[in-house]
Amino acid sequence: MSNKAHIFTENAPAAIGPYSQAVKVNNTVYLSGQIPLDPETMELVNGDIQQQARRVFENLRAVCKASGSDLSGIVKLNIFLTDLSNFAAVNEVMAELFEQPYPARAAIGVKELPKGAEIEMDAIVAI
């Protein structure tokens, strides 16, 4: 597939496995999952679920920017939570960062996430 480009930015955590931060195909960018890692230390941020969600959105924003977009370009967002009782708190953060029309979204309860994170998100961006 010759129109496939790999996206990388130092402003988001480096991949912790054999994957790209994002891949762009034509006018669509597929963002890999982001957990609340500080890109400088590669350690999970301390704090409550809202602080963790903000870090995840900062990481997603950085990858969006590297692809030529921003959070408003997200058309599909998947949120993975190890505790679905945090759903409302994550919604509050999302409401601060997004305007209508909101992206399509799924919130999925999972048993565990990489590095013991409580939240992970991936996204699809339309350029």
KOLRO-19527 format. One record per atom (N, C-alpha, C): residue number from 1; x, y, z; atom name; chain. Coordinates in steps of 0.02 Angstrom, whole numbers, plus 32768, in hexadecimal, padded with zeros to 4 digits. Atoms other than C-alpha are relative to their C-alpha. Last residue first. Layout:
N
+-----+------+------+------+------+-------+
:   n :   px :   py :   pz : atom : chain :
+-----+------+------+------+------+-------+
: NUM :    X :    Y :    Z :   CA :     A :
...
+-----+------+------+------+------+-------+
END
This chain:
127
+-----+------+------+------+------+-------+
:   n :   px :   py :   pz : atom : chain :
+-----+------+------+------+------+-------+
: 127 : 7FDA : 7FC4 : 8013 :    N :     A :
: 127 : 7E6A : 82E7 : 817B :   CA :     A :
: 127 : 7FD9 : 8027 : 7FCB :    C :     A :
: 126 : 800B : 7FEF : 8047 :    N :     A :
: 126 : 7DF5 : 826A : 81CE :   CA :     A :
: 126 : 8025 : 8041 : 7FF2 :    C :     A :
: 125 : 8003 : 7FBA : 8011 :    N :     A :
: 125 : 7E39 : 8225 : 8272 :   CA :     A :
: 125 : 7FF4 : 8007 : 7FB5 :    C :     A :
: 124 : 7FFB : 7FF9 : 8048 :    N :     A :
: 124 : 7E1C : 8178 : 82BC :   CA :     A :
: 124 : 7FF4 : 804A : 7FF0 :    C :     A :
: 123 : 802D : 7FD5 : 8026 :    N :     A :
: 123 : 7E3D : 8161 : 8374 :   CA :     A :
: 123 : 800C : 7FF9 : 7FB5 :    C :     A :
: 122 : 7FE7 : 7FFD : 8044 :    N :     A :
: 122 : 7E8B : 80FC : 8400 :   CA :     A :
: 122 : 7FCC : 8027 : 7FD7 :    C :     A :
: 121 : 802B : 7FEA : 8037 :    N :     A :
: 121 : 7E74 : 8114 : 84B9 :   CA :     A :
: 121 : 8024 : 7FF8 : 7FBE :    C :     A :
: 120 : 7FDE : 7FFE : 8041 :    N :     A :
: 120 : 7EBA : 80C2 : 8555 :   CA :     A :
: 120 : 7FCE : 8018 : 7FCD :    C :     A :
: 119 : 8024 : 7FE6 : 803A :    N :     A :
: 119 : 7E89 : 80D2 : 860C :   CA :     A :
: 119 : 802D : 7FFD : 7FC3 :    C :     A :
: 118 : 8047 : 8005 : 7FF4 :    N :     A :
: 118 : 7EB6 : 8084 : 86B4 :   CA :     A :
: 118 : 7FD7 : 8014 : 7FC4 :    C :     A :
: 117 : 8028 : 7FC3 : 800A :    N :     A :
: 117 : 7F6B : 8062 : 8686 :   CA :     A :
: 117 : 7FB7 : 7FF2 : 800F :    C :     A :
: 116 : 802D : 7FF6 : 7FC7 :    N :     A :
: 116 : 7FC2 : 7FC9 : 86D2 :   CA :     A :
: 116 : 7FD6 : 803F : 7FFA :    C :     A :
: 115 : 7FDE : 7FDC : 7FCA :    N :     A :
: 115 : 8054 : 7FD4 : 8657 :   CA :     A :
: 115 : 7FD4 : 800E : 803D :    C :     A :
: 114 : 7FB7 : 7FFF : 7FFB :    N :     A :
: 114 : 7FE3 : 7F9C : 85C9 :   CA :     A :
: 114 : 801A : 802C : 8039 :    C :     A :
: 113 : 7FE1 : 7FDC : 8038 :    N :     A :
: 113 : 7F2A : 7F8B : 85F2 :   CA :     A :
: 113 : 804C : 8000 : 8008 :    C :     A :
: 112 : 7FC1 : 7FDC : 7FF3 :    N :     A :
: 112 : 7EC2 : 7F1A : 8662 :   CA :     A :
: 112 : 801B : 801E : 7FBF :    C :     A :
: 111 : 7FE3 : 8019 : 7FC3 :    N :     A :
: 111 : 7E17 : 7EC7 : 8674 :   CA :     A :
: 111 : 8041 : 8026 : 8012 :    C :     A :
: 110 : 7FCE : 8034 : 800B :    N :     A :
: 110 : 7DBF : 7F30 : 85F2 :   CA :     A :
: 110 : 801E : 7FEC : 8042 :    C :     A :
: 109 : 7FE1 : 8017 : 7FC3 :    N :     A :
: 109 : 7D22 : 7F9A : 85F1 :   CA :     A :
: 109 : 802E : 7FC6 : 7FF1 :    C :     A :
: 108 : 7FFC : 8048 : 7FF7 :    N :     A :
: 108 : 7CFF : 7FEA : 8549 :   CA :     A :
: 108 : 8023 : 7FF0 : 8042 :    C :     A :
: 107 : 7FDE : 8005 : 7FBF :    N :     A :
: 107 : 7CC5 : 8098 : 8521 :   CA :     A :
: 107 : 7FFC : 7FB7 : 8014 :    C :     A :
: 106 : 8010 : 803C : 7FD9 :    N :     A :
: 106 : 7C9B : 80AF : 8469 :   CA :     A :
: 106 : 8027 : 8006 : 8041 :    C :     A :
: 105 : 7FD6 : 8017 : 7FC9 :    N :     A :
: 105 : 7C96 : 8151 : 8409 :   CA :     A :
: 105 : 7FE7 : 7FBF : 801D :    C :     A :
: 104 : 801D : 8040 : 7FEC :    N :     A :
: 104 : 7C5A : 81AD : 836F :   CA :     A :
: 104 : 802E : 7FE2 : 8034 :    C :     A :
: 103 : 7FF0 : 803C : 8028 :    N :     A :
: 103 : 7CA9 : 8258 : 8372 :   CA :     A :
: 103 : 7FD5 : 7FC4 : 8016 :    C :     A :
: 102 : 7FCD : 8029 : 7FE1 :    N :     A :
: 102 : 7C4D : 82EC : 83BE :   CA :     A :
: 102 : 8010 : 7FC4 : 7FD2 :    C :     A :
: 101 : 8015 : 8045 : 7FF6 :    N :     A :
: 101 : 7BEC : 8365 : 8351 :   CA :     A :
: 101 : 803B : 7FD7 : 801A :    C :     A :
: 100 : 802E : 8024 : 802C :    N :     A :
: 100 : 7BFB : 83C3 : 83BE :   CA :     A :
: 100 : 800D : 8013 : 7FB8 :    C :     A :
:  99 : 803D : 7FDC : 800D :    N :     A :
:  99 : 7C96 : 8404 : 8415 :   CA :     A :
:  99 : 7FD3 : 7FD5 : 7FD4 :    C :     A :
:  98 : 8022 : 800A : 803F :    N :     A :
:  98 : 7D23 : 83A3 : 8464 :   CA :     A :
:  98 : 7FC2 : 802B : 7FFC :    C :     A :
:  97 : 7FD1 : 8000 : 8038 :    N :     A :
:  97 : 7DA4 : 83C6 : 84EC :   CA :     A :
:  97 : 7FDF : 7FFC : 7FBB :    C :     A :
:  96 : 7FD5 : 7FC5 : 7FFE :    N :     A :
:  96 : 7D3E : 83F4 : 8586 :   CA :     A :
:  96 : 8027 : 8009 : 7FBF :    C :     A :
:  95 : 802B : 7FC7 : 800D :    N :     A :
:  95 : 7CB4 : 8375 : 855D :   CA :     A :
:  95 : 8027 : 8042 : 8001 :    C :     A :
:  94 : 800E : 7FFE : 8047 :    N :     A :
:  94 : 7D3A : 82EE : 8552 :   CA :     A :
:  94 : 7FD5 : 803D : 7FEE :    C :     A :
:  93 : 7FC3 : 7FEA : 8021 :    N :     A :
:  93 : 7D75 : 8316 : 8601 :   CA :     A :
:  93 : 7FF4 : 8007 : 7FB5 :    C :     A :
:  92 : 7FF6 : 7FBA : 7FED :    N :     A :
:  92 : 7CC5 : 8309 : 8646 :   CA :     A :
:  92 : 803D : 801D : 7FDD :    C :     A :
:  91 : 802E : 7FD7 : 8028 :    N :     A :
:  91 : 7CA6 : 8267 : 85E6 :   CA :     A :
:  91 : 800A : 804A : 800E :    C :     A :
:  90 : 7FDF : 7FFA : 8041 :    N :     A :
:  90 : 7D43 : 821D : 8638 :   CA :     A :
:  90 : 7FD3 : 802A : 7FD1 :    C :     A :
:  89 : 7FC7 : 7FD3 : 7FF7 :    N :     A :
:  89 : 7CF7 : 8241 : 86E3 :   CA :     A :
:  89 : 8024 : 800A : 7FBE :    C :     A :
:  88 : 801A : 7FBB : 7FFA :    N :     A :
:  88 : 7C51 : 81F2 : 86AF :   CA :     A :
:  88 : 8039 : 8032 : 8006 :    C :     A :
:  87 : 801E : 7FEA : 803F :    N :     A :
:  87 : 7CA5 : 8150 : 8673 :   CA :     A :
:  87 : 7FEA : 804A : 8003 :    C :     A :
:  86 : 7FDE : 7FC3 : 8013 :    N :     A :
:  86 : 7D12 : 813A : 870E :   CA :     A :
:  86 : 7FE4 : 801F : 7FC0 :    C :     A :
:  85 : 801C : 7FCB : 7FD4 :    N :     A :
:  85 : 7C95 : 80BA : 8754 :   CA :     A :
:  85 : 8023 : 8043 : 7FF2 :    C :     A :
:  84 : 8034 : 7FD9 : 8022 :    N :     A :
:  84 : 7CC7 : 8054 : 86BB :   CA :     A :
:  84 : 7FDE : 8033 : 802C :    C :     A :
:  83 : 8036 : 7FF7 : 7FD0 :    N :     A :
:  83 : 7D67 : 801E : 8712 :   CA :     A :
:  83 : 7FCB : 802D : 7FE0 :    C :     A :
:  82 : 7FFE : 803A : 7FD4 :    N :     A :
:  82 : 7DF3 : 7FD7 : 86A5 :   CA :     A :
:  82 : 7FCA : 8004 : 8035 :    C :     A :
:  81 : 7FFB : 7FF1 : 7FB9 :    N :     A :
:  81 : 7DC2 : 8054 : 861F :   CA :     A :
:  81 : 8002 : 7FBF : 8028 :    C :     A :
:  80 : 7FFC : 803F : 7FDB :    N :     A :
:  80 : 7DD9 : 804C : 8562 :   CA :     A :
:  80 : 800D : 8012 : 8049 :    C :     A :
:  79 : 7FE5 : 7FF6 : 7FBD :    N :     A :
:  79 : 7DA0 : 80E3 : 84FE :   CA :     A :
:  79 : 7FFD : 7FBD : 8024 :    C :     A :
:  78 : 800C : 803A : 7FD4 :    N :     A :
:  78 : 7D89 : 80D3 : 8442 :   CA :     A :
:  78 : 8022 : 800E : 8043 :    C :     A :
:  77 : 7FD6 : 8004 : 7FC4 :    N :     A :
:  77 : 7D79 : 8173 : 83DD :   CA :     A :
:  77 : 7FEB : 7FC2 : 8027 :    C :     A :
:  76 : 8010 : 803B : 7FD9 :    N :     A :
:  76 : 7D36 : 8184 : 832C :   CA :     A :
:  76 : 8033 : 7FFB : 8039 :    C :     A :
:  75 : 8044 : 8014 : 8012 :    N :     A :
:  75 : 7D2E : 8223 : 82C3 :   CA :     A :
:  75 : 7FE9 : 7FC2 : 8026 :    C :     A :
:  74 : 8012 : 8044 : 7FEC :    N :     A :
:  74 : 7DC5 : 827A : 830D :   CA :     A :
:  74 : 7FB8 : 7FF3 : 7FEE :    C :     A :
:  73 : 8001 : 802C : 8039 :    N :     A :
:  73 : 7DEE : 8316 : 82A8 :   CA :     A :
:  73 : 7FED : 7FB8 : 8010 :    C :     A :
:  72 : 8040 : 7FF6 : 8023 :    N :     A :
:  72 : 7DBD : 8389 : 8337 :   CA :     A :
:  72 : 7FFA : 7FD4 : 7FC2 :    C :     A :
:  71 : 8034 : 802A : 7FE2 :    N :     A :
:  71 : 7E4D : 8340 : 839D :   CA :     A :
:  71 : 7FBD : 8006 : 7FDB :    C :     A :
:  70 : 8004 : 7FF5 : 7FB7 :    N :     A :
:  70 : 7ECA : 838C : 8325 :   CA :     A :
:  70 : 7FC7 : 7FD5 : 801A :    C :     A :
:  69 : 8043 : 7FF4 : 7FE7 :    N :     A :
:  69 : 7F04 : 8372 : 8271 :   CA :     A :
:  69 : 8002 : 8014 : 804A :    C :     A :
:  68 : 801E : 7FC7 : 8022 :    N :     A :
:  68 : 7FA1 : 836F : 8208 :   CA :     A :
:  68 : 7FB9 : 8010 : 8017 :    C :     A :
:  67 : 8020 : 8018 : 803E :    N :     A :
:  67 : 7FDE : 82C0 : 8236 :   CA :     A :
:  67 : 7FDF : 8039 : 7FD9 :    C :     A :
:  66 : 7FCC : 801B : 802C :    N :     A :
:  66 : 805A : 8301 : 82B6 :   CA :     A :
:  66 : 7FE4 : 7FE7 : 7FBE :    C :     A :
:  65 : 7FDA : 7FC7 : 801B :    N :     A :
:  65 : 7FCE : 8369 : 8300 :   CA :     A :
:  65 : 8036 : 7FE8 : 7FD0 :    C :     A :
:  64 : 802B : 7FDF : 8032 :    N :     A :
:  64 : 7F61 : 82CE : 8315 :   CA :     A :
:  64 : 8026 : 8039 : 7FDF :    C :     A :
:  63 : 7FFD : 802B : 803B :    N :     A :
:  63 : 7FF3 : 8276 : 836B :   CA :     A :
:  63 : 7FD3 : 801C : 7FC9 :    C :     A :
:  62 : 7FBD : 7FFB : 801D :    N :     A :
:  62 : 8007 : 8307 : 83E4 :   CA :     A :
:  62 : 8006 : 7FD5 : 7FC1 :    C :     A :
:  61 : 7FFA : 7FBF : 8022 :    N :     A :
:  61 : 7F4C : 8311 : 8403 :   CA :     A :
:  61 : 8043 : 8006 : 7FDD :    C :     A :
:  60 : 8024 : 8005 : 803F :    N :     A :
:  60 : 7F45 : 8257 : 842B :   CA :     A :
:  60 : 8006 : 8040 : 7FD8 :    C :     A :
:  59 : 7FDA : 802D : 802B :    N :     A :
:  59 : 7FCE : 826D : 84AD :   CA :     A :
:  59 : 7FDE : 7FF8 : 7FBC :    C :     A :
:  58 : 7FC4 : 7FDA : 8015 :    N :     A :
:  58 : 7F77 : 8304 : 84F8 :   CA :     A :
:  58 : 802A : 7FD6 : 7FD1 :    C :     A :
:  57 : 8015 : 7FD1 : 8034 :    N :     A :
:  57 : 7ED3 : 82A0 : 84F9 :   CA :     A :
:  57 : 803A : 802B : 7FE8 :    C :     A :
:  56 : 800E : 8028 : 803B :    N :     A :
:  56 : 7F2A : 8213 : 8559 :   CA :     A :
:  56 : 7FEB : 802E : 7FC6 :    C :     A :
:  55 : 7FBF : 8014 : 801C :    N :     A :
:  55 : 7F72 : 8291 : 85D3 :   CA :     A :
:  55 : 7FF6 : 7FD8 : 7FC0 :    C :     A :
:  54 : 7FE3 : 7FC4 : 8020 :    N :     A :
:  54 : 7EC5 : 82DE : 85EE :   CA :     A :
:  54 : 8043 : 7FEF : 7FDF :    C :     A :
:  53 : 8023 : 7FF6 : 8040 :    N :     A :
:  53 : 7E7E : 822F : 860D :   CA :     A :
:  53 : 801C : 803D : 7FDC :    C :     A :
:  52 : 7FE7 : 8033 : 802E :    N :     A :
:  52 : 7F02 : 8210 : 8693 :   CA :     A :
:  52 : 7FE0 : 8008 : 7FBC :    C :     A :
:  51 : 7FBC : 7FEC : 8012 :    N :     A :
:  51 : 7EDB : 82B4 : 86E9 :   CA :     A :
:  51 : 801D : 7FCE : 7FCE :    C :     A :
:  50 : 8005 : 7FC6 : 802C :    N :     A :
:  50 : 7E22 : 8287 : 86E3 :   CA :     A :
:  50 : 8045 : 8019 : 7FEB :    C :     A :
:  49 : 8010 : 8015 : 8045 :    N :     A :
:  49 : 7E44 : 81D7 : 8723 :   CA :     A :
:  49 : 7FF9 : 803C : 7FD2 :    C :     A :
:  48 : 8040 : 8022 : 8007 :    N :     A :
:  48 : 7E9B : 8219 : 87BE :   CA :     A :
:  48 : 7FF1 : 7FF2 : 7FB6 :    C :     A :
:  47 : 803D : 7FD9 : 7FFB :    N :     A :
:  47 : 7F52 : 8241 : 87CB :   CA :     A :
:  47 : 7FC2 : 7FD7 : 7FF5 :    C :     A :
:  46 : 8023 : 8009 : 7FC1 :    N :     A :
:  46 : 7FFF : 8205 : 87A1 :   CA :     A :
:  46 : 7FC0 : 8028 : 7FFD :    C :     A :
:  45 : 800A : 7FC4 : 7FD7 :    N :     A :
:  45 : 8039 : 81FC : 86ED :   CA :     A :
:  45 : 7FDC : 7FED : 8040 :    C :     A :
:  44 : 8046 : 7FEC : 7FF8 :    N :     A :
:  44 : 8074 : 8154 : 86AB :   CA :     A :
:  44 : 7FFB : 803F : 802B :    C :     A :
:  43 : 8020 : 801A : 7FC3 :    N :     A :
:  43 : 812D : 8152 : 8682 :   CA :     A :
:  43 : 7FB7 : 8017 : 8001 :    C :     A :
:  42 : 801E : 8040 : 8012 :    N :     A :
:  42 : 817B : 8169 : 85D5 :   CA :     A :
:  42 : 7FE4 : 7FDC : 803E :    C :     A :
:  41 : 7FE8 : 8032 : 7FD1 :    N :     A :
:  41 : 81E2 : 81F5 : 8623 :   CA :     A :
:  41 : 7FEA : 7FB9 : 7FEF :    C :     A :
:  40 : 7FBA : 7FF4 : 7FED :    N :     A :
:  40 : 81D7 : 8276 : 8598 :   CA :     A :
:  40 : 801C : 7FC9 : 802C :    C :     A :
:  39 : 7FD2 : 8011 : 8037 :    N :     A :
:  39 : 8139 : 8235 : 8543 :   CA :     A :
:  39 : 804A : 800B : 8012 :    C :     A :
:  38 : 7FDC : 7FC2 : 800D :    N :     A :
:  38 : 80D9 : 8232 : 85E9 :   CA :     A :
:  38 : 8033 : 7FF0 : 7FCA :    C :     A :
:  37 : 7FB8 : 7FFD : 7FF8 :    N :     A :
:  37 : 806F : 8196 : 85DA :   CA :     A :
:  37 : 8019 : 8047 : 7FF2 :    C :     A :
:  36 : 7FE8 : 7FC0 : 7FE3 :    N :     A :
:  36 : 7FB4 : 819C : 85F5 :   CA :     A :
:  36 : 804A : 8001 : 8011 :    C :     A :
:  35 : 800D : 8003 : 7FB8 :    N :     A :
:  35 : 7F8B : 8110 : 857A :   CA :     A :
:  35 : 801E : 803F : 801F :    C :     A :
:  34 : 7FD6 : 7FD7 : 7FD5 :    N :     A :
:  34 : 7F7E : 8129 : 84BF :   CA :     A :
:  34 : 7FEA : 7FF5 : 8048 :    C :     A :
:  33 : 8016 : 7FF2 : 7FBC :    N :     A :
:  33 : 7F39 : 80A9 : 8447 :   CA :     A :
:  33 : 8034 : 8028 : 8026 :    C :     A :
:  32 : 7FF9 : 8038 : 7FD1 :    N :     A :
:  32 : 7F72 : 80B6 : 8394 :   CA :     A :
:  32 : 7FE9 : 8015 : 8045 :    C :     A :
:  31 : 7FD5 : 7FF5 : 7FC6 :    N :     A :
:  31 : 7F2F : 8142 : 8327 :   CA :     A :
:  31 : 8001 : 7FC2 : 802C :    C :     A :
:  30 : 8012 : 8031 : 7FCD :    N :     A :
:  30 : 7EE9 : 8116 : 827B :   CA :     A :
:  30 : 8032 : 8007 : 8039 :    C :     A :
:  29 : 7FC8 : 8010 : 7FD4 :    N :     A :
:  29 : 7EF3 : 81AB : 8206 :   CA :     A :
:  29 : 7FE6 : 7FD3 : 8038 :    C :     A :
:  28 : 8013 : 801C : 7FC0 :    N :     A :
:  28 : 7E7E : 81BC : 8172 :   CA :     A :
:  28 : 803E : 7FEE : 8028 :    C :     A :
:  27 : 8014 : 7FC9 : 7FD3 :    N :     A :
:  27 : 7E93 : 822D : 80DB :   CA :     A :
:  27 : 7FE9 : 7FE7 : 8044 :    C :     A :
:  26 : 8029 : 7FCE : 8022 :    N :     A :
:  26 : 7EF6 : 81B0 : 8070 :   CA :     A :
:  26 : 7FF0 : 8038 : 8031 :    C :     A :
:  25 : 8010 : 801D : 8041 :    N :     A :
:  25 : 7F3C : 8131 : 80EC :   CA :     A :
:  25 : 7FCE : 8030 : 7FDF :    C :     A :
:  24 : 802C : 7FD9 : 802C :    N :     A :
:  24 : 7F91 : 817C : 8183 :   CA :     A :
:  24 : 7FF9 : 7FDC : 7FBE :    C :     A :
:  23 : 7FF5 : 800F : 8046 :    N :     A :
:  23 : 7FD9 : 810B : 820A :   CA :     A :
:  23 : 7FCC : 8027 : 7FD8 :    C :     A :
:  22 : 8039 : 7FF9 : 802D :    N :     A :
:  22 : 7FEB : 813E : 82BE :   CA :     A :
:  22 : 8015 : 7FED : 7FBA :    C :     A :
:  21 : 802E : 7FD4 : 7FDC :    N :     A :
:  21 : 805C : 8128 : 8355 :   CA :     A :
:  21 : 7FC1 : 800B : 7FD8 :    C :     A :
:  20 : 7FF5 : 7FB8 : 800D :    N :     A :
:  20 : 80A5 : 8095 : 82F6 :   CA :     A :
:  20 : 7FD1 : 8029 : 802C :    C :     A :
:  19 : 8037 : 7FDC : 8021 :    N :     A :
:  19 : 80AD : 7FE1 : 8335 :   CA :     A :
:  19 : 8014 : 8049 : 7FF7 :    C :     A :
:  18 : 7FF7 : 7FFC : 8049 :    N :     A :
:  18 : 8128 : 7F5D : 8371 :   CA :     A :
:  18 : 7FC4 : 801F : 7FDC :    C :     A :
:  17 : 8004 : 8040 : 8021 :    N :     A :
:  17 : 8121 : 7F85 : 842A :   CA :     A :
:  17 : 8009 : 8009 : 7FB5 :    C :     A :
:  16 : 7FE2 : 802F : 7FD1 :    N :     A :
:  16 : 8130 : 8013 : 84A7 :   CA :     A :
:  16 : 7FFB : 7FB8 : 7FE6 :    C :     A :
:  15 : 8021 : 8041 : 7FFF :    N :     A :
:  15 : 8113 : 8096 : 8420 :   CA :     A :
:  15 : 8025 : 7FD2 : 8031 :    C :     A :
:  14 : 7FE8 : 802E : 8034 :    N :     A :
:  14 : 8161 : 813C : 844E :   CA :     A :
:  14 : 7FDA : 7FBE : 8007 :    C :     A :
:  13 : 7FD6 : 8038 : 7FED :    N :     A :
:  13 : 80F8 : 81AC : 84BD :   CA :     A :
:  13 : 8014 : 7FD5 : 7FC4 :    C :     A :
:  12 : 802C : 8035 : 7FE5 :    N :     A :
:  12 : 80B7 : 824B : 846C :   CA :     A :
:  12 : 802E : 7FC5 : 8012 :    C :     A :
:  11 : 802C : 7FE1 : 7FD0 :    N :     A :
:  11 : 8115 : 82ED : 8449 :   CA :     A :
:  11 : 7FCB : 7FD0 : 801D :    C :     A :
:  10 : 7FE0 : 8006 : 7FBE :    N :     A :
:  10 : 81A3 : 828D : 83F5 :   CA :     A :
:  10 : 7FD4 : 801E : 8037 :    C :     A :
:   9 : 7FEE : 7FC1 : 7FE0 :    N :     A :
:   9 : 8130 : 827A : 835F :   CA :     A :
:   9 : 8021 : 7FF1 : 8043 :    C :     A :
:   8 : 7FDA : 8002 : 7FC1 :    N :     A :
:   8 : 8118 : 81EC : 82E5 :   CA :     A :
:   8 : 800B : 8046 : 8019 :    C :     A :
:   7 : 7FFD : 7FC0 : 7FDD :    N :     A :
:   7 : 809E : 81CA : 8257 :   CA :     A :
:   7 : 8026 : 7FF5 : 8041 :    C :     A :
:   6 : 7FFD : 8009 : 7FB7 :    N :     A :
:   6 : 80B5 : 8137 : 81DF :   CA :     A :
:   6 : 800B : 8044 : 8020 :    C :     A :
:   5 : 7FC9 : 7FDB : 7FE0 :    N :     A :
:   5 : 807D : 8155 : 812D :   CA :     A :
:   5 : 7FFC : 7FF5 : 804B :    C :     A :
:   4 : 8000 : 8008 : 7FB7 :    N :     A :
:   4 : 8016 : 80E1 : 80BE :   CA :     A :
:   4 : 803D : 8024 : 801D :    C :     A :
:   3 : 8019 : 7FC1 : 7FE3 :    N :     A :
:   3 : 7FF5 : 811A : 800C :   CA :     A :
:   3 : 7FFD : 7FFD : 804C :    C :     A :
:   2 : 7FD0 : 7FC9 : 8007 :    N :     A :
:   2 : 8065 : 8093 : 7FC0 :   CA :     A :
:   2 : 7FE9 : 8041 : 801F :    C :     A :
:   1 : 802B : 7FC5 : 8000 :    N :     A :
:   1 : 8000 : 8000 : 8000 :   CA :     A :
:   1 : 802D : 803D : 8000 :    C :     A :
+-----+------+------+------+------+-------+
END
